[in-house]
Amino acid sequence: MAAVGWSATERWSPEGGIDSVQRIALRDLVVSTTDAGAHELGARYWLELERCSRCLVRVRHHPDAITLVLAGMVTLFRFGAAEVRATDAIVECRFPILGGVLVERAGGFLVVAQRSDTAHELDVSVTGYHPRLAIGGLRSDRRFLYSAVQRPLHVAVSRRFLDRAARGLS
């Protein structure tokens, strides 16, 4: 199962929200086109986040939420429970963004999806996210912090997840 292409895009909304997508083209699908496959995508993403951070950021699963906790003390993000969808064309695991110290206001989603409508692709997208580190104008110090620190970390985790999945590793 080899990857055949990788891309990343990012767009800021006028209200200060961000939409970001990291995508890889695949020769084959990585999970089954079932709800179980959708849950597997989400689980693999969280596992890669812990690996990439060398377990400095831990994923904690709760009955109705998932939290990302830095050094056992600081909740960076709080997500709602996984929302899954599976058809022949898309297998998707969505996590509503609820809060955390890196969130300016609740809203938006983290989505891990496998698409097979026209070609095989796997993507990680964040839509409608308002990062606390980016509030202020386009040239603010906080926007710089987001662009210099948080964004590259997110892209690195997503890239590693996509690359591992494309190679058939979990």
Backbone bond lengths (Angstrom), bond angles and torsions (degrees), N, CA, C in turn:
res aa  C-N    CA-C-N  psi(-1)  N-CA   C-N-CA  omega(-1)  CA-C   N-CA-C  phi
1 M - - - 1.451 - - 1.518 107.71 -
2 A 1.277 118.47 99.69 1.463 121.86 -175.20 1.518 111.10 -110.46
3 A 1.321 114.38 147.55 1.459 120.64 176.25 1.518 108.95 -81.13
4 V 1.316 115.63 147.11 1.458 118.84 179.16 1.521 113.05 -120.99
5 G 1.326 119.10 2.46 1.457 120.65 177.79 1.513 112.00 175.01
6 W 1.340 116.88 148.50 1.456 122.32 -179.23 1.510 108.44 -135.97
7 S 1.346 116.71 143.19 1.464 120.24 176.74 1.518 109.99 -149.81
8 A 1.321 115.29 160.04 1.467 121.87 177.14 1.521 108.48 -142.00
9 T 1.327 115.50 137.89 1.465 121.19 175.86 1.521 108.90 -134.86
10 E 1.327 114.71 156.51 1.460 120.51 178.81 1.518 108.70 -149.41
11 R 1.327 115.50 141.11 1.464 120.77 179.41 1.519 108.80 -143.07
12 W 1.332 115.57 134.22 1.466 121.47 176.53 1.517 109.24 -97.85
13 S 1.326 116.88 138.60 1.463 120.37 175.02 1.524 108.75 -87.70
14 P 1.330 117.87 160.17 1.469 120.37 177.83 1.536 112.51 -60.70
15 E 1.336 117.45 -24.12 1.471 121.56 179.79 1.522 113.03 -84.40
16 G 1.333 118.06 -0.43 1.466 120.97 178.72 1.507 114.41 95.69
17 G 1.316 118.24 5.36 1.458 121.14 176.41 1.518 110.35 -84.33
18 I 1.294 114.90 163.87 1.462 119.40 -178.50 1.521 110.40 -129.37
19 D 1.315 115.12 142.68 1.459 123.46 171.08 1.522 105.89 -120.66
20 S 1.313 116.14 125.89 1.458 121.67 -175.84 1.524 108.24 -136.02
21 V 1.331 116.47 136.22 1.466 120.69 178.80 1.519 109.16 -135.07
22 Q 1.327 116.26 130.51 1.453 122.96 169.55 1.521 105.42 -116.43
23 R 1.326 116.14 130.76 1.468 120.14 -171.26 1.521 110.27 -138.58
24 I 1.322 114.95 145.81 1.458 120.32 174.15 1.526 108.76 -132.57
25 A 1.307 115.42 136.84 1.468 120.81 175.71 1.521 107.80 -84.69
26 L 1.314 115.59 142.10 1.458 121.24 -176.08 1.522 111.42 -123.59
27 R 1.318 115.50 155.66 1.464 120.07 171.90 1.532 110.11 -83.19
28 D 1.340 116.78 -32.88 1.467 122.98 -177.64 1.523 110.08 -135.21
29 L 1.322 116.48 160.74 1.461 121.40 175.51 1.524 109.74 -72.60
30 V 1.328 117.03 151.13 1.464 120.64 -177.78 1.522 113.43 -101.29
31 V 1.335 118.19 -22.64 1.466 121.46 176.80 1.530 109.03 -134.45
32 S 1.310 115.06 164.02 1.460 119.83 177.96 1.524 110.39 -70.14
33 T 1.307 117.18 156.61 1.467 122.11 -178.98 1.528 109.39 -87.45
34 T 1.342 114.45 61.11 1.464 122.90 -178.35 1.528 108.86 -135.93
35 D 1.336 116.41 168.73 1.464 120.00 173.82 1.530 110.60 -59.50
36 A 1.338 116.39 -37.42 1.469 120.11 177.95 1.527 110.11 -61.83
37 G 1.331 117.49 -39.77 1.464 121.23 176.37 1.520 111.12 -62.29
38 A 1.329 117.23 -40.19 1.464 121.39 178.28 1.528 110.56 -63.29
39 H 1.329 116.70 -45.55 1.472 119.90 177.47 1.531 110.97 -61.75
40 E 1.334 116.40 -37.21 1.463 120.62 178.62 1.529 111.09 -62.12
41 L 1.328 117.63 -40.77 1.471 120.38 177.12 1.526 110.68 -57.93
42 G 1.328 116.59 -47.85 1.459 120.15 179.40 1.516 111.86 -61.16
43 A 1.324 116.83 -45.42 1.465 120.81 -179.31 1.524 111.34 -62.63
44 R 1.326 116.93 -41.35 1.471 120.36 178.61 1.527 111.43 -63.65
45 Y 1.351 117.16 -38.17 1.463 119.82 179.36 1.533 110.55 -64.04
46 W 1.334 117.19 -47.15 1.466 119.99 -179.45 1.525 111.26 -63.03
47 L 1.326 117.07 -38.28 1.466 120.61 177.58 1.529 110.42 -62.01
48 E 1.323 116.86 -42.69 1.466 120.10 179.59 1.520 111.57 -66.09
49 L 1.331 117.73 -35.62 1.460 120.37 176.96 1.526 110.17 -60.61
50 E 1.323 117.06 -45.17 1.466 119.71 178.54 1.528 111.14 -64.17
51 R 1.329 116.76 -43.81 1.471 120.23 178.48 1.531 110.99 -59.21
52 C 1.320 115.63 -48.21 1.461 121.45 -175.63 1.532 111.38 -63.40
53 S 1.319 117.27 -34.72 1.471 120.81 -179.65 1.527 111.63 -88.31
54 R 1.320 116.53 3.26 1.462 122.62 -175.71 1.528 110.75 55.56
55 C 1.323 114.56 37.08 1.468 124.85 178.29 1.527 113.56 66.34
56 L 1.330 117.60 14.24 1.458 120.48 172.43 1.527 108.72 -67.66
57 V 1.340 115.94 -36.10 1.463 121.57 172.09 1.517 106.35 -103.54
58 R 1.329 115.78 123.47 1.462 121.52 -179.79 1.517 109.03 -109.10
59 V 1.307 114.64 144.22 1.464 122.03 176.25 1.521 106.79 -97.07
60 R 1.328 115.52 123.39 1.471 120.57 178.20 1.522 108.48 -113.73
61 H 1.318 114.14 124.81 1.467 120.63 -179.11 1.525 109.20 -96.48
62 H 1.315 116.23 127.78 1.457 124.08 177.58 1.532 107.02 -119.51
63 P 1.322 119.23 165.09 1.469 120.07 -178.46 1.528 113.99 -56.60
64 D 1.329 117.97 -34.97 1.463 120.00 -176.51 1.526 113.30 -125.24
65 A 1.336 117.40 14.19 1.460 120.17 -176.69 1.521 111.17 -160.62
66 I 1.314 114.15 165.97 1.463 123.10 171.88 1.517 105.98 -130.56
67 T 1.326 116.83 132.82 1.460 120.15 177.40 1.520 109.27 -119.79
68 L 1.324 114.72 146.09 1.459 121.67 173.25 1.518 105.99 -108.36
69 V 1.331 115.84 117.17 1.457 121.31 -171.97 1.529 109.86 -116.86
70 L 1.328 115.89 125.50 1.453 123.17 179.67 1.521 109.78 -87.17
71 A 1.323 116.95 124.48 1.466 123.83 175.45 1.528 112.51 52.41
72 G 1.317 116.69 30.96 1.455 120.88 177.02 1.517 115.09 71.67
73 M 1.343 118.12 5.68 1.456 118.97 -173.31 1.519 115.39 -128.38
74 V 1.325 118.47 -34.93 1.456 121.27 -170.58 1.533 109.82 -113.82
75 T 1.339 115.93 121.49 1.458 119.77 177.28 1.522 109.14 -80.50
76 L 1.330 115.37 105.16 1.457 120.64 -179.81 1.517 111.19 -72.05
77 F 1.335 116.11 -45.23 1.466 122.67 -179.81 1.513 109.70 -139.67
78 R 1.330 114.49 148.83 1.465 121.74 169.97 1.522 106.37 -128.18
79 F 1.329 115.14 122.35 1.456 122.70 -179.57 1.511 109.94 -112.82
80 G 1.321 116.73 151.11 1.452 121.11 172.49 1.518 109.74 -73.96
81 A 1.318 114.76 173.57 1.463 121.07 178.65 1.528 110.21 -60.65
82 A 1.313 115.38 153.58 1.464 121.51 -179.99 1.523 110.64 -60.93
83 E 1.327 114.34 137.18 1.463 122.02 172.69 1.527 105.14 -114.61
84 V 1.326 117.09 118.77 1.463 119.62 -174.82 1.518 111.27 -112.84
85 R 1.335 113.44 153.61 1.460 122.14 176.35 1.516 106.63 -146.92
86 A 1.313 116.29 136.32 1.463 119.96 179.52 1.522 110.02 -141.70
87 T 1.326 115.03 122.49 1.461 122.32 172.99 1.528 106.20 -135.03
88 D 1.309 116.95 -179.76 1.464 119.34 176.10 1.525 111.27 -64.84
89 A 1.339 117.70 -26.62 1.464 121.89 -175.91 1.522 113.92 -92.98
90 I 1.340 118.42 -27.21 1.470 120.48 -175.86 1.525 110.64 -148.89
91 V 1.323 113.64 140.03 1.464 122.36 172.18 1.521 104.30 -125.40
92 E 1.329 116.06 120.03 1.464 119.49 -168.61 1.519 110.98 -138.04
93 C 1.341 114.86 137.91 1.461 122.44 173.58 1.529 106.68 -123.81
94 R 1.345 116.14 114.18 1.468 122.94 -176.24 1.526 109.96 -110.66
95 F 1.317 114.86 139.35 1.459 121.32 177.27 1.526 108.80 -124.37
96 P 1.334 118.68 112.85 1.470 120.50 177.05 1.535 110.37 -64.53
97 I 1.320 116.86 137.35 1.461 122.26 178.56 1.532 107.62 -85.66
98 L 1.336 116.46 117.08 1.465 121.37 -174.76 1.520 113.92 -105.15
99 G 1.343 118.07 -29.92 1.458 119.22 -177.18 1.508 111.76 169.07
100 G 1.345 115.04 -162.51 1.460 123.05 -176.70 1.514 109.35 119.48
101 V 1.336 116.46 166.24 1.465 119.91 -176.21 1.526 113.14 -67.62
102 L 1.324 118.88 -19.84 1.466 120.58 178.68 1.525 112.83 -93.79
103 V 1.331 116.18 9.12 1.464 121.26 -177.80 1.524 109.34 -114.93
104 E 1.332 115.97 122.97 1.466 120.56 177.44 1.526 110.57 -71.73
105 R 1.333 116.44 -44.04 1.468 120.71 175.75 1.520 108.71 -152.84
106 A 1.318 114.95 149.52 1.460 121.22 -179.42 1.520 109.90 -61.68
107 G 1.301 115.08 149.67 1.456 121.66 178.38 1.508 110.86 137.21
108 G 1.289 115.36 154.22 1.449 121.13 179.67 1.513 111.85 90.04
109 F 1.327 114.47 -179.11 1.459 121.39 -174.74 1.520 111.57 -143.96
110 L 1.323 115.25 149.93 1.454 123.31 161.82 1.522 104.62 -102.14
111 V 1.334 116.94 126.76 1.468 121.28 -175.80 1.518 109.42 -129.13
112 V 1.321 115.40 130.58 1.461 121.92 172.11 1.519 105.56 -113.25
113 A 1.350 116.84 122.92 1.464 119.39 -172.90 1.522 111.96 -140.74
114 Q 1.310 113.50 143.95 1.461 122.33 171.09 1.520 106.22 -110.05
115 R 1.317 116.11 126.98 1.464 120.47 -177.60 1.528 109.24 -118.90
116 S 1.334 114.41 140.79 1.470 118.48 179.36 1.516 111.01 -142.22
117 D 1.341 117.03 25.79 1.464 119.68 -178.69 1.528 112.11 -71.33
118 T 1.334 119.03 -45.78 1.463 120.73 177.32 1.529 111.42 -117.35
119 A 1.329 116.41 -34.59 1.464 122.65 176.88 1.518 106.78 -147.08
120 H 1.312 117.68 166.05 1.457 120.77 177.36 1.526 108.97 -84.06
121 E 1.345 116.13 122.80 1.454 121.27 178.70 1.522 109.10 -141.26
122 L 1.310 114.79 153.81 1.448 122.37 173.84 1.519 105.81 -128.34
123 D 1.336 116.82 134.09 1.464 117.57 179.82 1.513 112.50 -142.35
124 V 1.319 112.92 156.82 1.462 123.38 171.72 1.511 105.16 -120.57
125 S 1.336 116.24 123.10 1.460 118.72 179.71 1.515 110.47 -131.13
126 V 1.298 114.05 148.78 1.460 122.30 173.03 1.517 104.79 -122.57
127 T 1.328 116.50 122.84 1.466 120.13 -179.21 1.529 109.25 -125.39
128 G 1.328 114.95 139.44 1.464 120.54 176.15 1.511 114.95 66.45
129 Y 1.321 118.40 21.91 1.463 123.07 -179.51 1.520 109.58 -85.18
130 H 1.339 116.13 133.89 1.469 122.65 177.57 1.530 108.57 -112.39
131 P 1.340 116.84 96.15 1.465 119.90 -176.87 1.526 112.59 -73.56
132 R 1.318 115.56 132.74 1.471 120.50 177.59 1.525 110.65 -61.86
133 L 1.325 116.92 -33.98 1.465 120.22 -178.49 1.512 113.21 -73.04
134 A 1.328 117.91 -3.62 1.468 119.20 -176.29 1.523 113.36 -118.70
135 I 1.334 118.39 8.20 1.458 117.11 -179.65 1.523 109.48 -70.34
136 G 1.291 115.28 150.75 1.455 121.11 -174.92 1.516 109.17 112.39
137 G 1.289 116.29 -176.66 1.458 121.08 -178.17 1.514 113.40 -71.07
138 L 1.317 115.12 177.07 1.461 121.15 -178.48 1.521 112.67 -59.71
139 R 1.319 117.52 -27.99 1.462 120.56 -177.53 1.532 112.25 -109.56
140 S 1.312 117.75 20.81 1.462 120.24 -177.21 1.528 111.09 -73.29
141 D 1.338 116.10 158.76 1.463 121.66 176.33 1.524 110.41 -62.02
142 R 1.315 116.65 -36.77 1.461 119.41 -179.28 1.519 111.04 -68.73
143 R 1.297 118.19 -38.31 1.468 120.51 176.76 1.531 108.78 -62.00
144 F 1.339 115.96 -38.89 1.458 120.33 177.07 1.526 110.33 -61.48
145 L 1.339 117.63 -44.06 1.472 121.05 178.53 1.525 111.29 -57.97
146 Y 1.319 116.21 -44.72 1.463 119.60 178.59 1.529 109.69 -60.96
147 S 1.330 116.79 -49.56 1.466 121.18 -175.80 1.522 112.36 -66.99
148 A 1.333 117.37 -32.99 1.464 121.15 -175.86 1.525 113.45 -88.63
149 V 1.332 117.50 -24.97 1.461 119.36 -173.54 1.538 111.99 -120.63
150 Q 1.316 116.95 -64.26 1.458 120.44 -171.67 1.534 112.67 -66.81
151 R 1.313 117.72 -47.19 1.465 120.55 -178.59 1.523 112.38 -59.54
152 P 1.363 119.11 -49.82 1.469 118.54 179.22 1.529 113.15 -60.64
153 L 1.327 117.62 -34.36 1.468 119.83 177.97 1.524 110.91 -66.59
154 H 1.331 116.77 -43.94 1.466 120.25 178.03 1.533 110.74 -61.68
155 V 1.319 116.48 -45.88 1.466 120.21 -179.64 1.528 110.43 -63.04
156 A 1.328 118.06 -39.69 1.471 121.26 179.57 1.524 111.51 -63.39
157 V 1.334 116.86 -44.86 1.466 120.32 178.35 1.526 109.75 -63.10
158 S 1.317 116.52 -46.62 1.468 120.19 -179.22 1.520 111.08 -62.29
159 R 1.316 116.96 -42.66 1.469 120.55 -179.68 1.522 110.75 -62.52
160 R 1.321 116.58 -45.20 1.474 119.52 178.30 1.516 111.12 -62.34
161 F 1.326 116.69 -42.76 1.463 120.13 177.88 1.526 110.50 -59.56
162 L 1.335 116.57 -48.93 1.465 120.77 -177.91 1.528 111.20 -63.47
163 D 1.318 117.08 -43.53 1.461 120.44 179.97 1.535 111.52 -63.32
164 R 1.325 117.06 -44.81 1.473 120.44 179.47 1.525 110.65 -63.11
165 A 1.324 115.82 -44.87 1.467 119.46 -179.66 1.524 110.90 -62.47
166 A 1.328 116.54 -41.23 1.470 120.91 -179.37 1.534 111.41 -64.87
167 R 1.329 116.82 -29.24 1.468 120.50 178.20 1.524 112.01 -87.03
168 G 1.342 117.11 1.23 1.452 120.69 178.52 1.507 114.13 82.06
169 L 1.337 117.36 17.80 1.460 121.97 178.98 1.517 109.67 -98.56
170 S 1.324 116.76 147.21 1.473 118.06 176.32 1.509 110.83 -113.87
